[in-house]
Amino acid sequence: MTDEVTARLLDRFLTGLRALDPVAVWAHGSLAGGDYQEGRSDLDLIAVLEDPVRLGTVRALIRLHRRLRAEEPLAARLHCSYLTPGTAADAERSYITWAHNGPLRRPVTPVTRRELHAFGHVLHGVPPADLLPAVPEGELRAFVVRDQKEFWRPAVDKAGLWTQDVWVDLGTVTFARAKATLRDGRLISKGEALGLLPGLGAPVEVVDDIRSRRYGSAVPPTPGWARRRAELTRDFLGPAIDGLVAAYEGSTRG
């Protein structure tokens, strides 16, 4: 699952959490699903701490993450949400999370919860099924459609975002993964999503560009290519998302 630098970071993270006596620590995303690329993939984690998470605990978590960020080269990619046994079942709740080098609050989405049940990797403690209820198919499908409609479709109209690698990569891959979930009921890896994208109408040169960053030699785009890539990506995603929402939104309503 991991390479040496990743394994060392995870070991230090678990050691740092020990004083807080976690109930469980789980990996999801690429780290658990077999498509992890050291130095390129995020390390997506969920930790379950005893109720309640007090201010002193939050401060201890922030100190831990900041220490790791200063000392471990991959720590900037380590993202962790902190649940408790008493709140873990609440899919609408926002949880203390360390992500993008700072603390924030965000929910643990139905996609993440389904990943944890399907292939979550236990790093410590009890398995996800002991604390998290199963995600109903309708809830998963509704979330996927809503995410495409309410987050990704408005983002497509913000042209300035799409000269950045991260928006091109996540926008296209997330669309392909949404399509697979809605069409086939599957959760697929980023690698599988890249394989699907040309058949969904994505520009081949954009797909090759994403693949080279994830699996090959990552070369910064020239300004001209960044602009052209942004146009190609937005021209694909706008109609593609509109079509997905039109096809599936009605079927996700109770």
N, C-alpha and C positions, 0 to 999 in steps of 0.2 A: 504493500500500500504506500509506503513512504521511502524516500531516500534518506541519506545520512543526516543532512542538515535539517530536514523536516522532522525526523525522528528525535533529534536532540531538542528542537524547539518544543515539540509536544511533551517530551519528558520534563523539561523545565517548567512548562505551563502547568502540568499536572502536579508537579512538586510544589509549585507556588500556591496552587489551590488547596493543598492538603490541610492547611491551617483552618480553612473554612469548612472542612468535613463535607465535601460534596456527596450528594446521593448518587449522582451519575454524571458522566461526561460522554457525549456521543459525537461522532463525526458524520456529516452528510455531504452532499454535493460530490464534486470530483474526488475528494479525498476518500470517500467511502465507496464511490461507484466505479472505481477502476480506471478512471481517465485522468488521474492527477498528474500534472506536469510541474516538477519542482521549479520554483522561481517564476512560474507563469500562472499557476492556478492559485486561487484563494484557499485558505484552510478554514472551512466552514464548520463551526462547532456549536453545540448546545451543552450547557452545564446546568444541572439541577442542584440548587442549594436548599438548605433547610429554610422553612418559613420562620419569620418574614425576612426579606432582604432589607436590612437596616442601613442607615446612612454610613455607619462605620464600615459595613461590609462593602458598600459601593466604593468608598474611598480606598479600601484595601485592594479591590479589583483594579481600580485605576492605577494605583501604584505598581501592581504586578504587570499590567500591560505596558506601562511606560518603561519599566525596567527592561522588559523583554525587547521592546522596540529599540532601546538604546544599545542592546548587547547582542541581539540575534538578527541576522540579515533578512530573514523571512517574516519577522514578527509583524511587519506592516500589512501582511496579507492574512493575518490571523484574525478572524471575526468570530465572536462568541456572544450568544444571547443567554441570559441567566433566568431560568424558570425556578419555580418552587413546586413541591408536590401538591400544594393547595391551589395553585394557579395554572398548572401545566395543561389542564384540559380546556382552558379558555382560549379558543382560536382568535377571538376578537381583541384580546388584551394586548397592550404594548409592554414589552419587557426591556429591562435594562440590557443594553447591548454595547459591546465594544466593536466598532467597525470604522474603517477609514481613518484610523489613528485618533479616535476620540470616542467618548461615551455618547450614547443617544438612546432613544426608546423606539422600538418597532415590534410589530407582531411576528410570531412564528407562523408563517403562511401555511395554507393547506398543502401546497406543493412540498414545502420542507417537511411537514408532518407525514405526508405520504412517503417521501424519500426515507425518512427515519424508520417507518414500518417496513418498507420494501428492502432496504439494504443498509440501514444505518449501522455504523460500526461502533461497538461499545469500547470506549477507552478506559472507562472506570464505572463500577457500580452495576446497577440493574439495567436491563434492556428497555428500549423505548416503549414496547407494548405494555410494560408494567405500569406506566404513568400516563401515556397518551392514548386517548380513544382513537379508534380507526376513523379515517376520513371518508365520509360517504361520497359516492361517485358524483352525485349532483353538486355537492359543495366544492369538490375539486374542479369540476368543469366550470361552474359559475365563477370561481376565482380566476381561472385561466382566461376566460373571456373578458372579465372585468379588467384584469391587468392589461390586456392588449388594448382594450377600448379606452380606459381612463388614464393609463400611464403612457403606454408606448405610442398610441395614435397621436395625442397632442404633442409628444416629443418630436415626432417626425416633422411637424411644422416649424420647429425651431432649428433653422438651417445651421446656425453657428455650432450646435452640438456635434454635428455629424462629420466635422473634420477631425474629430478625436477618435483614436483607435478604440477606446473603451465603448463608445456609443455604437460604432459600426459592429464591433464584435458581439456585444450583448444584445443589441437590437435584432440582428439577423438570427443569431442562435436561439434567442428566446422565442422568436416567432416560430421557428421550425420545431422547437420542443413543444410549444403550445399546440401546433397543428397535430403533432403525433399523439399528444394526450387526448385531444378532442376527437380525433379520427379513429384512433386505435386503442385508447385507454392506457397508453404506455408512458412511462417516464423514461426519457432517453438521455444519453450523455451528450456532451458538447461535440465529441467526435462523431457520434451518430447523426447529430443535427447537421453538421457540415456535409455529411454524405447525402442528406435529404434535400438540402437547399437548392441545388441546381434543378432538381425535378419539380420544385415549387416555384420556379421562375426567377430565382435569384441570379444576379450577374455572376458568371463563372469567375471573372477576374477579381471580384470582391471576395468570393468564397476562397479562392486561392490565396488572396492577401491575408485573410483571417487564419487560414490553415498554416501559413508560413510563420505567423507570429506565435501560434500555439505549439506547433510541432517542428518547425524548421528554424531558419535563421531570421531573427527579428530585425528588420532594417527599417529605420524611421522613414515614413513616406515623404516624398518631395512635396512642396506646397501645391504644385500643379496636380499631382495624383491625389492628394488629400481632398482637394476641391472636387475633382472628377469622381472620386470614390463616394464622396458625400452625396453628389447628385444621383449616382447610380443606386446607392442604397436607399435614399429617400423615395426615388421613383419606383423602386420595387416595394418597399414596405408600406407606403401609404395605401395603394390599392389592395395589397395582400391582406393587411389588417382589416380594411373595410370589408373585404370578402369573407374573412373568417368570422367577423362579428355578425354579418348578415346571415351567414349559414348556421351559426351555432347559438346566438344569443337567445333565441326563443326556446331552444331545447333545454336551456339551463334554468328556466324559470319554473318555480314550483307548480 
